[in-house]
Amino acid sequence: MRLLLIEDDPMIGRAVQSGLSQAGFTLDWAVDGRSGAAAIANAVYDAIVLDLGLPRIDGLSLLQQVRARRDTVPVLVISARDAVPDRIAGLNAGADDYLLKPFDLDELVARVRALLRRHAGAASTAMIAGPLSLDPVQRVATLAGSELALTAKEFALLEALLRRPGAVLSRERLEESIYGWGEEVGSNAVEVHLHNLRRKLGPQFIKNIRGVGYRILG
């Protein structure tokens, strides 16, 4: 799952980036409200982690802009503004949850996962293709009922393919799904991860459409 962090404090930003990445999420990090707004306009995110005290466009105004466009992306506000009126203002502006700074990274990850479950609006968030099942929130993938031991990149690739079953996804599209901003991407990195993933799944699940891309078979 791809998340957007909008936070101007470099120490907090690095900590959140590390924590969410270790939890298996692909993360983009914008350091002010204007670059955050540009990221939201140009990419699709599963959730946003938003600071309120941002330069250029403050977090509350940015959140109001997002909701004014009827964008329902789940938003977790992280803020040092601990007064009740501030929390009410954030929630009334469209935040789905509000976490006070300083916070524990494990709690942040748990809140993001809970937010994604609620947004899915279902008892199960699993994506299924034949004997393959992947739950992006619980971070579990199974084949014929047996749990698969996947790396974070392999999991993200399988998730990207299962989100659009039958669709052919280009290498560039898959790169966008598994790498955040600033991550170094080798020229054949996606192919290497796909090779390893196909070895664990079996060759029949992911088809290479030569010169076009890859698709998952149900």
Phi, psi and omega in degrees: 000142184257125181244155173242124173258129176240103188207130183266347180278115185296325181291314178295318181301314180296320180295314180294318178302314180295314183296315181287325178294318178294333178280359174101005180270148169272129189232132167255145184232116175257140188257003175205169185295325182291316178291329174296318178297320179295320179297317180296324181287338188246001180212163178253125181243150177280334177195160179235134172253116195235123170278151179269324184274069184256148171282163175073304168225124182288157187299322181294317178296319179297317178298318178296322177296317180299313182288330178296333177274007182062028175279122185262014180306132180293138184234125173255116177276133171242126187205151173274355179284100189260000179291145181303316179300326178293317179294320178296318180299318179296315180292320179292333178284348176124006177292144178269338178203162186218119182240127183278140171276146353284153181226163176274135182298325178296323177292320178301313179299317180297320180293320178299315180297319178296320178299316180293322177296314180297319182294327178295331176065030181217158179294329179234139177257013185291144171251134189232137172220102183060231181279358179271136176220137180222127176250106184291338180277314179281349179062047180230133174234137180229153174233117183053038177087351180260133183291137179267139176266094183248145170288169180300320181289321177297318178299315181296322178296313180298320178298315180300318180291319182289336178293336179228070184299130180089341180279146177268122181252129181289163177301321180296319179295320179292323176302316180298331183282334188244352180239132174275175179301139174082351176285135180285130183241118176291158185299329181239025185299315181297317180298321179296313179297321179295320178301314180293322179295316180295327178296325180279328182274327193107146187291349187279349188270324183244120183256134176268115175268103191306128178080357183240303182162213187226151174215155180268141178253136181278000000 
